[in-house]
Amino acid sequence: MSVEEFSQQWAVDISVGGSYSLPKWFDPQGRPRTFACRTTRVSAYRMMVDVPVVGRVGDLIKPYFRDFGNFEGRISDTKSGRFLLELEMTNEMRETFLNKLTWIKEKQKDPSIRDSRADARIIPGSPHSILTLADGSVQKCFIIDMSVSGVAVSSSYQPEIGTPLAVGAVVGRVVRLLPDGFAVQFVEKPSRGELERLVVRTAPLRWVGSSDAAPASGLVPARA
């Protein structure tokens, strides 16, 4: 089925984070690479998933999603930054999953569910952004979540701890490696109101942060 056909079918618009691996993608130690992902539209038969690395039509994927669990399916269509996954499961499993979808949708509507941390994590409306590295090169990335103090991303690029880079227009350093990506701490905290606008970018722009942490490509960091 195509993405366009799926958009005309009944499904639940729901955002659930998870992780997945692709055939023939390995880390330097020869282990399968794991990437972060997030659903955008889900039915009991298929799901649309935002991803940092798309894969190919026909690839067998076995993703894991928080609140959903483990799945198995094949990619039936791809678009920029996303794929459509055809779910392989028994009729009994489909019925159980449909009930769970309905329950999760109602749970997400509950206004009493809040993140009470001082620097609450935010899931951006669009998960795709860019990394600008010290040599001025640019890599695509997927935003797992973010706060005014930093951001967790997933990308085909694998940095080392301490690497300076810009996520969107905000400068930071890699402070932690994650199973499906890495965490970046911002040099200077942007305001909460400006966070998503600055972090979620599709083209290189000026950075927010101090000059000693900015990529060494000659661009001058700016406070936006």
Secondary structure, DSSP 8 states (H G I E B T S, - for coil): --HHHHHTS--B----EEEE--TT-B-TTS-B--EEEEEEEE-SSEEEEE-SS---TT-EE--EETTTEE--EEEEEEETTEEEEEE---HHHHHHHHHHHHHHHHHHT-TT----STT--B--SS-EEEEE-TTS-EEEEEEEEEETTEEEEE-S----TT-EEEETTEEEEEEEEETTEEEEEESS---HHHHHHHH--SS----BS-TTTS-SSS------
